[in-house]
Amino acid sequence: KFTPVSDTTIRFGVGACRGVGEAAVRSILEARPAGPFESLFDLATRVDLKAVGKRTLEALIAAGACDSFGHRSQLMAGLERTVGEAQLRQADAESGQGSLFDGGGEEAPVREAPPLPDVPKWPEAERLAREKEILGFFISGHPLEKFQDELALFGGVSSATLPEHRDRKVELPCVVTAVSRQISKRNGQEWGRITVEDFHGTATVLAFGEVWETSRDVLEQDAAVLVRGQVSGRDRDEEDPPIFLDEAVPLGSVRSGGAVGLELRLSRGESVERIQAATAVLQGSPGDAPFYVTLENGEATEPGGNGSRNGQGGPKRFRSRSLRVQPTADLVAELEEQGVSVDRGED
């Protein structure tokens, strides 16, 4: 069962894992008072394998319940042999062969735990996908975590704040958690109902006509995407308004697609050498993103292009006419090593 163990922690009930039934849970509970389970083999030998079968153990591994025994791909790869050895140990115990060996009064050798295979860990995307399949939630991580910079850029809207943006165009970074293809009763055309998730909750995205045709390959299960569209203003959708989709873009391609620009902030008295070094770094990373220079104080010229002045007084901002870049994390880190302040922002 789900149990609160503190003001901030809830214990996830093993019985809520898909593929783990009540009989399996009871067998685990009956075995546990003898002491903590030390390994996957120890677990398999102490429970009733008729109740806790291979599929149940697969579910527990994918859910993360066995992480203290090894990493998940390793446990899954060694599961068949582990269960096989555990079955043999249980069969020996049931037949009484564990008491005497060859009639000589010696104890029979105890079957040792088979070693777990040395295999690579699952990629994060696979680990999270399997975890969510069993639990219904992302627990050990979230597909959006590696897109923190993009979330900061497009962080003005979340699934929880959609009712505040009714009848407005929005951009929502999210993960696709369900895709349902529908057929219109009116014209027989296919359309899509997509459930998406961010760190704040879930939302519904509706895609019709040509938008659905061009976006459905992007809107795949567990894909991290930037959804652009208009929030419904219909009265019936007041509490949970869907987004009518205009475009869906893979979140990983937002930087390279030109939607995110790179800005250098230069202060008065910036050394020529530092500017030249930064320019060389920028020229070594060409791409589609616009490049800006903001002069914090005083006059200067922008590296890489002629640019144009925005506003009067205060900091001056210029956009390069000749230089476009690829605003990767490596490029930003390299520029910061040169001692130049860097910002990323939506173009």
C-alpha positions, 0 to 999 in steps of 0.5 A: 500500500501507499504509506506516508512515512514523513511530511515529505515522503510517501512509500510507493506500494509494491502492489501498485507496480504493474505485473505485481499481484497480491500473492507476490506481495504476500510472499515477499512480506512473509520472507522479509522478517528473516532479514533484508534481501541481500541480492537478487538471488537472495530474494529469488531463493526466499520467496515462493517462485510460484507466486513471485515469478520471472515476470514479477521480478522483471517488473520489480527490476524495471520499477527500481525496487531492486536497485540496491542489488545492481543496475537494472540492465545487469539485473535483467540480463542475469534474471533468467539464470538467477531464477533458474539457480534459485529454483534448483536450490528450492527444489533441493531443499524440498527434496531433503538433499540439503541435509546429507551428501552422498550418504557420508554425513557431509552437508551438501554444497550450497548453491552459490549466487550466479554472478551478474553479467557485466553489461552497460547500463540502460540509457536514461531514456530507456530506464525512464520509459520502462519505469513509467510503464510499470509505475505510471510515473517517472520516479528516478528522473524525468525526460525534461531534466536534461533540458533545463536551459530550454525550460528556463527560456520557455518557462513562462507557461506550464501545464498548471498555468494554462487556465491563465492563458485562455485564448492566447498563443503559448509555448509549452516544453513537455513530454508526450505521455499518450497519443490517441488517434481519433476519426472525425465523425463529421468528415472522417479525417484523422486527428490526434489527442495527445497527453503531455506532462511537465514538472507541474502536471499534465495537459491535453493537446488537440491536433487537427488536419494538416497540423496533425499530419505534419506533427504526428511523427514528432509526437511520439510516446515519451518524446520531449517536445516544445508545443506551440498553439492556442489555449482553448477559450471555450467555457466548457474548458475553463478548468482544464483547457486543451491546447489547439496545436500549431506546431510541435518541435523536438525539444532537443532541436530548439537550439539548433533550429534558430529559435534560441539566440546567443548574447554576449555581454561586454562591459566598458574597457573589455580587452581587445584580446578577450574579444578576439578570442571570443570571436574566434570561438564563435566563428568555430561554431557556425549554426542557425542561431542569431548572435547578439552583443550587449554593451553594458557601458560605453561604446564598442563595436560588435564582433562578427557583424555590423549589427543594429542598435536597439533603444537609446541610453543604457545598455546597447544591444546589437544583432550580427548581420554576418555571424550565426552560431550553434548555441551548444552547452560546449560553446557557452562553456568555452566562451565563459572560459574566455571570461565573457558573460553569455546569455541564451534567450528566445529569439 
